[in-house]
């Protein structure tokens, strides 16, 4: 017979229950671990991917050196070497004009005539006044001579002789004044005829027969009768940016190009500069002379000046899409250590369209970000994903 335990339960049953509990507990723990661990791993992976995605991926470019000599293109207006408006010097009515726009005239050629009835009448009156003054002068001269002769014989007093001599001197002054007035009116009358001051081309006629002419001498409004230019030589004024002011020296060559002459260049030479920077535009005004013996170029035309400037070999070329316009000034974003951005202030020279010249702020070995985000700041982590050829705009 089998022995029965004291409590009436079979032997070995408690140990069996313990194993069941342990196995169940391990199963529950395993299920919990199997359900939570993937979530923890997914969350960690998500955090890692988020951190990686937060690092901006950038494309960079290296600046290139500007050539030793460069050509800059600047807008300009073509002006005649001599350009003058023609005004009247007397009042009246236009009697006749002899030239019109486009007429080529010589120095001293008659352009127009003015009818001046008021001046003519004033001149006639002044000549009559001169004749009266001369008659009075003649009588005073005779009286003074007689008194001088009578004084020698004590026939008149010294006071009477002095009075006669003083009257003669006064009459002489009156005659001189009348003569001066006649000459003034004769000169004024001579202004009835308008002559060309130099050889050139008439570009404007602003009057016609019968028009009232006012010289503006008594506060009226002057009227420009004609406009004349001398086109055989042209002046071209150009505003050179301050960055190139030291290189723009007299003697440099410059070519003009105009839209109406495609593919053709007109040579010129820089002859003088203003030697001062305009504080408003920050440019240097220079004058370029261009010979125009055949009159091909028209005064007043718009042109582009190709100015050949010697380079300083210190400027760099960058694509325009590397620039950042900030309130504190112009900046470019560089990646000096390959992992973090750094903003650098730069000074630009000439704008070449898709590229710009940088004259200060970079050393030539910089790695510059193309199309940098507006939010980029110094110290921000970045990832370089591509380095295109130097200077290539993206």
C-alpha positions, 0 to 999 in steps of 0.5 A: 500500500502507498503511504498517504501524506499527513494532510491527505494530498498526493506527494509532489503536487506543490512542486508541479504547481510552482512550475506552472506559475513560473512558466505562466509568469515567464510567458506573460513577461515574454508577451509584454516584452515582445509587445513593448520592445518593438515600440521602444525600438520604433520610437528610438528609430523615429527620434533618430530619423527626426534628428537626422531629418532636422539636419539641413542637406545643402549643396555647396560651391567654391568661389572662383578667382576673377580674371586679371582684367575684366570688362564691365558693362554700364548703361550710359546716355550719348551726348553731343560734345557741344549742345546749346539752346538758342534764345532771343536777346530782344523782344518782338515777333518772329519775322522769318526762320531759315532752318528747321530740324535736321538742318546742318548749319555753319558758324555765323549762319542766319537762323531767324529774324525778329521784328522789333518795332519797339526797339526801332522806335526807342532807337530813333528816339535815342538818336534824336536825343543824341542830336539834341545833346550834340547841338546843346554841346556845340552851343555850350562849347562856343559860349565857354570859348567866348567867356575864356577869351573875354576873361583875358581882357577882364570883360567878364568875371571869373565866376561867369567864365567858370560857369560857362566851362562847367556847363560845357563839361556837363553837356559833354557828359550828356552827349556821352550818355546819349551815345551810349544809349544809342549804341545799346539800342543798336546792339539790341536791334542787331539781335533781331537776327539770330545766328548759329554760334557753331557748326552743327545740326538743328535738333529743335525749332520751337517757334514760328512766324508771328510768334511773340518773342520774349527775351526774359530781360524784364521778368518774362518767360524766355522761349528757346527758339532753336536747339543746336548740337555738334555731333562730330564728337560725342561725350558719354557720361558713365557712373562707375560703381565705387568698387571700381573707382580706383581702376577707372583712370583716364586713358582706358579704352571703352567701347559703345554698343547700341541696340540699333547696331547689333554686333557693332562696337564704337571705340572710345576713350576715358578722358576724365573723372569727377575725382569724387564719389557721389554720396547718393549713388555711390558711383564715380562719374567718368567721361568717355569721348567717342569720335563720330565723324559721319554722324552715325551715332545720334546724340541722346541715344541710350548705349551700353559702355564696355569698360575694360578695367585692370583687375586686382586679382583679389575679387571672387566670382559666386553664383547669385543664388548664394546670397542672403539678404538680411536686415544686418546686410548682405551675407553668404552661408559657408561650411568651414568644418563641413558640418556647421554653417557660418554666415559671412558678410560680403561686399559685392562688386559688379553684377554679371547677371547669373554671377556676382563679383565679391570684392571682400569677405571671402578668402577663396577657399570657402565652401559656400552654400547654394540656395541657403534657407532663409532660416539658416544661422551660424552654428546650425548643423548641415549635411553636404550632399553635393559639390558642383563645379566651382561657380556653377549656378544651380 
